[in-house]
């Protein structure tokens, strides 16, 4: 099982590197449209999507997931970068079974005496601050290049339990908390990607690889199925590809067909 997971990780990483290579080639093909002035202070807002594979203690609990993110970053003239970001994590694959079942067939019986419809999803979020630097690959494009970022923040995740019809008394709003495995803790993250900013502001993109490590523990006082508190300390890992559309918050003027940022 562990070897299969490692092979799966390597295949995803190969695909991510291939996509990154294609994007870099695309950005170089658009070099005539890149911001050509000297390195400037540029605030940006970015909306992104990420696809992640679990690692560490998340492997037996969840499958692959996605995340929608909102980033606010500040590129300084010195090419150092500061930022704040948040993301909403969502996934359909829940591997861990938090229930002790009511019947021998492993199903819930609803208030009408029929088989209940219970669905489970992964849900969570992250918030963090980041610090990094841009590595310019061409002097002609000092505001585009590789970006290396480190981050620190907070991560939380749980099992979202959805009862279709809300007709299973043992899974009402209060009882769900005994099964949802709510966990949170310190988050560390590392990013390596490429950022491209154009003068026309239409093609401003970021693509990169991201790895996150959450040092989490349960925030529920009691797990009903285990009939005991969960006191385990976990290291939850997410690794994947992130793509974002960037809105640069700078002004531009035209002079002799050249763009100047101020």
N, C-alpha and C positions, 0 to 999 in steps of 0.2 A: 504493500500500500504506500509506504514512504517513498520507494523508488518511482512508483507511478506518479506520485504527486510532484516529485522533483523533475521528472521528464515533462510533465504538464507545465510547470513553471518555466523550464528552459524553452519550450516551444512558444509560450506566450511572450517571453523576453525577446526571442528571435524575431517574432512578428513585430513587436514594438520597435525594435532597432531598425527593422526594414522600413516601417512607416516613418520613423524619424529621419532616416536617410533620404527617403523620397521628399519629405517636407523641406529638408535643407537644400536639396537640388532645386526644388520649386522656388524657394526663396532666393537662391542665387540667380535663377532665370529672371526674377523680377527686380534685379539689383538696380535697374534704371529708375524704379519707383521708390526705392528705399530712402529713408531719411538720411540726407547726405551731409548735413551740417555737423559741426563739432559736437562732441558729447554734451548733452544738456540734461537739466533736471526735468524729468517727465513723470507726472503722476498718471497712473492707469487704473482702470476698473476692468475686471475680466470676469466673464461668465464661462464656466467650464463643465466638462463632463469627464468622469474617470471610470475605468473598468479595472477591478481589483480581484486578486486571488488571495485567499486567506493563508496565513502561516501561523506557526507557533500554536498557542492554545485555542486559536479560533478554528483550526482545521476540523476537530470533531464536533464543532457547534454549528458552523455555517458553511455554505458553499460560496461561489463567486458572487460578487455584488457590484453595484454601480454607485456613483456619487455625483450629485450636482453641486457645484461650488461657486462661490462669489469671493473674488480676491480684490483687495485694494493694495496697490504697490507703488512705491516711490523709487524711481531710478535717479540716483544722484549724478552730478557731473563727474564725480570720481569713479563712476561705474559701480559703486556699491549700491545695494538694493535693500530696502526695508519694506515690510508688508504685513498685512493682516488678512486672514482668510477664514472662511467657514464653509462647511460642506454638510449636505444631507445624504446619509447613507441608506440605501434600500436594496433588498435582495429577496428572491423567492425561495432560495434553498436553505432550509433549516434542517440540519442533520440531527441535532439533539432532540430527544423526545422527553419533554418535561412532565408528562402525565403518568399517573397510575390509573389504569382504565377501569371503567365501571362494569364491563361485561367481559366474558372470556374471549370474545371476538375482537377485543381491543377497540371498541367504539363507545361513544357517549350516547346515553339515552336522554332525549329531550323531554320537556314537560308534557308532550302529547304521547309519550311512550314510543316514539319512533327514533330511528338513528339520527343523531345530530350531525350537523355539518360544521366542522371546526377546521379553520385554515390558519396557517402560521407563516409569518414573513419576518425577515430581518429588517430592523430599523435602527437608525443611530445618527449621530452627528459629531462633527469636530469643530473646534475653534482654536486658532493658533496665531502666533506671531512668527514672522520669518526674517532671516537675515542672510544675505548672500552677495554675490558679485557677478557681473556680466563679463564674459571673456569675448572681446571683439575679435572677429575673424578677418575683418577687412577694414583698413583705415578709411576707405570710402564710405563705410556704413557704420559709424561709431555708436549708433543707437540700436544696433541689431547684433545678436550673437548668442553664444552659449550662456546659459544662466545656471549657476550652482547655488542652491538654497538649503539652509538648515532651519528647522522650525521647532517650536516648543509650545505646548498648549494642553488641550483637554479633549478626551474622547469618551463617548457614551454609546452603548448599544444594548439592544434587548430583542426578545422575541415578541412580535406583535401577534396577539391571539385574536382572531376574528371569528365570532360565532354567528353564522348566517341565521337570521331570524331572532337572535338574542333569546333563545328559548331553552337554554341549558342552565339551570339555576346554579350548579356547581362551578360555572365559569362566568358568573356575573362580574360587574366592574371591580368589586373589591377582591374577589377570589383570584382574578387573573394575576394579581401581583405576586401570588405565591408560586406562579409557574413561569413568569416572563423572563427570568434570569437577568434582570436589569443590572448592568455593570458599567463602571466608569473609572477614570483615573488619568494619570499623566500621559501626555502624548509627545513623542519625538518623531520628527519627519526629516527626510532627505529627498531633494529634487535635483534632477539633471535634465535640462531641456534646451530648446532653442526658441528665442523670441524674435519676431520680425515685425517691425513697424514701418508702415508706408506713409508717404506724404499725403496721399488722398484719403487716408484713414479708413479705407474700405477693406484692405487686406492687412489686418493686424492680428497675428495669431501666435499661439504658444503651443508647443507639443513637448512632452517630456515624460520621463520615468519617475515614479514616486514610490517611496517606501515609508510606511508608517509603523511605529511600534507603540502600542498602548500598554501601560503598566496598570492593569485594572484589577478590581475585586468586586464581588457582589454587593449591591446596595439594598438587598432585601434581607430582612431579619430572619426569614424562615422560608425554606423551600418545602412545599407541601408533599411533593412526591418522595423526597428524601427524609422528610420528617426531622430535619436538622438544619441549622444555619450553614451556609456555604462560606467557609473562611479561606478558601484557596486564593493565593496570589497568582495572577496570570500575566503572561506576556502575549498580547494579541497583535499579530502582524498582518498588514495589508500591503501588497505589492502590485503595481499596475501601471497603466498608461493613462496620461491625462492630456486632454486637448482643450484649449480655451480660445475664445474670441475676445480680443482686447479693445477697449475704448481708451485711446490716449487723450488725456485732458490737457492738451496744449493748443495754443492758437497758431495760425499760420498766415503768412502773407505772401504774395507773389511779387517777385521782382526779377525781371530779366529771365523769366521762365524757371527761376530757382525758388525753392521753398526755404523759409527761415523760421525757426522755432523761437518763441520768446514767451 
